[in-house]
């Protein structure tokens, strides 16, 4: 075991509590697939040398 169990849960215990927020309900079924398609294929952003940008990329 790496480190003693006395330190278990240290980080979670010291992070400030943030209340859950209200969110709009997500579209589902056909409508959600349509959003996915548009996100992935219609406005494809390329970066640099003709490579597609990944969905998690935060580069401007």
Residue frames relative to the residue before (quaternion, step in Angstrom):
aa qw qx qy qz dx dy dz
X 1.0000 0.0000 0.0000 0.0000 0.00 0.00 0.00
X 0.3353 -0.7434 0.5443 0.1965 3.56 -0.89 0.92
X 0.8356 0.0619 -0.0652 0.5419 3.58 -0.36 1.15
X 0.5647 -0.6333 0.4192 0.3229 3.53 -1.18 0.59
X 0.5647 -0.6144 0.4386 0.3334 3.54 -1.22 0.50
X 0.4683 0.6723 -0.4443 0.3624 3.58 1.27 -0.06
X 0.7050 0.4571 -0.2611 0.4752 3.57 1.16 -0.63
X 0.4046 0.7398 -0.4684 0.2636 3.59 1.25 -0.01
X 0.8311 0.1999 -0.1616 0.4931 3.58 -0.90 0.94
X 0.3262 0.7873 -0.4776 0.2138 3.59 1.25 0.20
X 0.7130 0.4730 -0.2768 0.4374 3.57 0.70 -1.06
X 0.6671 0.5016 -0.3098 0.4554 3.57 0.87 -0.91
X 0.6493 0.5364 -0.3134 0.4388 3.56 1.04 -0.82
X 0.7600 0.3963 -0.2261 0.4629 3.60 0.99 -0.71
X 0.5343 0.5962 -0.4395 0.4073 3.62 1.20 0.05
X 0.5207 -0.6572 0.4406 0.3205 3.58 -0.98 0.81
X 0.4878 -0.6633 0.4857 0.2936 3.57 -1.05 0.80
X 0.0727 -0.7786 0.6227 0.0287 3.56 -0.90 0.95
X 0.4292 -0.7182 0.4869 0.2509 3.57 -0.73 1.08
X 0.5442 -0.5962 0.4742 0.3515 3.57 -1.16 0.60
X 0.3140 -0.7561 0.5468 0.1753 3.57 -1.09 0.75
X 0.5274 -0.5892 0.4997 0.3536 3.53 -1.29 0.41
X 0.0795 -0.7913 0.6049 0.0395 3.57 -1.02 0.80
X 0.5265 -0.5764 0.5031 0.3707 3.53 -1.23 0.46
X 0.5045 -0.6354 0.4682 0.3500 3.59 -1.03 0.62
X 0.4644 -0.6844 0.4888 0.2774 3.56 -1.04 0.79
X 0.5087 -0.6051 0.5059 0.3451 3.54 -1.17 0.57
X 0.1107 -0.8086 0.5740 0.0661 3.58 -1.08 0.58
X 0.7516 0.3789 -0.2840 0.4592 3.50 -1.30 0.32
X 0.8530 -0.0764 0.0866 0.5090 3.54 -1.03 -0.90
X 0.6657 0.5285 -0.3067 0.4283 3.57 0.89 -0.93
X 0.6617 0.4986 -0.3073 0.4680 3.58 0.99 -0.80
X 0.6231 0.5333 -0.3333 0.4649 3.57 1.03 -0.81
X 0.6242 0.5449 -0.3305 0.4519 3.57 1.04 -0.77
X 0.6435 0.5080 -0.3110 0.4807 3.57 0.98 -0.86
X 0.6399 0.5335 -0.3148 0.4548 3.58 0.98 -0.90
X 0.6533 0.5202 -0.3114 0.4534 3.56 0.91 -0.96
X 0.6751 0.4961 -0.2956 0.4590 3.55 0.88 -0.97
X 0.6481 0.5258 -0.3139 0.4527 3.55 0.97 -0.85
X 0.7592 0.4231 -0.2156 0.4451 3.58 0.91 -0.91
X 0.8453 0.2590 -0.0926 0.4580 3.58 0.87 -0.87
X 0.6980 0.4969 -0.3193 0.4050 3.63 0.92 -0.65
X 0.7929 0.1611 -0.1167 0.5759 3.60 0.83 -0.86
X 0.0314 0.8278 -0.5562 0.0661 3.57 0.60 1.19
X 0.2088 -0.7692 0.5942 0.1079 3.55 -0.82 1.02
X 0.1650 -0.7818 0.5934 0.0970 3.56 -0.84 0.96
X 0.2101 -0.7726 0.5849 0.1294 3.56 -1.10 0.63
X 0.8790 0.0330 -0.0200 0.4753 3.53 -0.95 0.90
X 0.8738 -0.0889 0.0864 0.4701 3.55 -0.82 -1.09
X 0.7486 -0.4415 0.2371 0.4342 3.59 0.67 1.06
X 0.4982 0.6398 -0.4435 0.3818 3.57 1.19 0.34
X 0.4742 -0.6658 0.4910 0.3012 3.55 -1.05 0.73
X 0.4273 -0.6872 0.5231 0.2676 3.54 -1.08 0.72
X 0.4780 -0.6869 0.4670 0.2855 3.58 -0.90 0.86
X 0.6344 -0.5786 0.3641 0.3608 3.59 -1.18 0.52
X 0.7164 0.4247 -0.2556 0.4909 3.59 1.19 -0.37
X 0.4417 0.7142 -0.4437 0.3130 3.57 1.27 0.16
X 0.1946 -0.7962 0.5650 0.0947 3.57 -0.87 0.96
X 0.3743 0.7316 -0.4899 0.2910 3.59 1.24 0.26
X 0.4981 -0.6945 0.4410 0.2740 3.56 -0.94 0.91
